[in-house]
Amino acid sequence: MKTTTRKRRAPNKKFRKALGKRIQELRKGINISQAQLGFETGIHRDQIGRIERGIQSPSTDTLEAMAAVFEMKLKDFLDFKY
């Protein structure tokens, strides 16, 4: 039996950067700090900064928590061009 080797898919840096920019714009739009967003989502402010800079990918739980802070449905929160 022949085994196939799959290549690991590289992270989509362009998407992470665009998502981070969207989160930052939404956060500034409601005039809250990274620390406040972190408090309201249960995430450390340093992690918020890494997400906004596109260094770290947020989990689905984090995305849902952020969408709730911005009073948006998750599908609308993720509806942006990149």
ZIJODA-V335999 format. One record per helix or strand of 3 or more residues. SS is the DSSP state (alpha for helix, beta for strand). FROM is the first residue (numbers start at 1). TO is the last residue. If there is no record, write none. Layout:
ss=SS from=FROM to=TO
ss=SS from=FROM to=TO
//
This chain:
ss=alpha from=13 to=29
ss=alpha from=34 to=41
ss=alpha from=45 to=52
ss=alpha from=60 to=69
ss=alpha from=74 to=77
//
